[in-house]
Amino acid sequence: MNTKNINLENTESTIEINESTNINALYIGEENSELKSIIKFVHNKPNITSRIHIKTVLYDDARLNIEGMLVIEKEAKNTDTYLKI
């Protein structure tokens, strides 16, 4: 299984998943930092397994607002995916 690290700093992003993949993301917020992020994970091939793990550490008054969406296209039959924030 392929491993990929992603950057949460983008306000909106779409990640196409074409092979079995582990995706990891880490965000560390400090002081008064604030992050708003929308991430869409699109599966468009059959028989793919993906595990998506997003972890955060927030200090002081840091804030995080994240939306994660899993999209499984019609042609992506037998997809097995999991998103954990």
Residue, then its C-alpha position, 0 to 999 in steps of 0.5 A: m500500500n502506498t503512503k502519502n502525506i498531505n498538507l492541511e494548510n490549503t483552504e480547499s483541496t481535492i485529492e484523487i486516489n487511484e491506488s490503495t493508499n495510506i494518507n496521513a496529515l498532521y497540523i500543529g496550531e499555536e497561539n492564536s492560529e486558525l486553520k479552515s480547510i476543506i478536503k475532498f478525497v475522490h476514489n475513481k478506480p475499483n478495488i481500492t483500499s484507503r486509510i486517511h488519518i488526520k491528527t491535530v495538536l492545538y496549543d493556547d487559543a489555536r483553532l481548527n475547522i476541517e471538513g473532510m469528504l469521501v467521494i466514491e465514484k460509480e466506477a470505483k466498485n469494491t472501494d474500502t475507505y476510512l477517514k479518521i479525524 
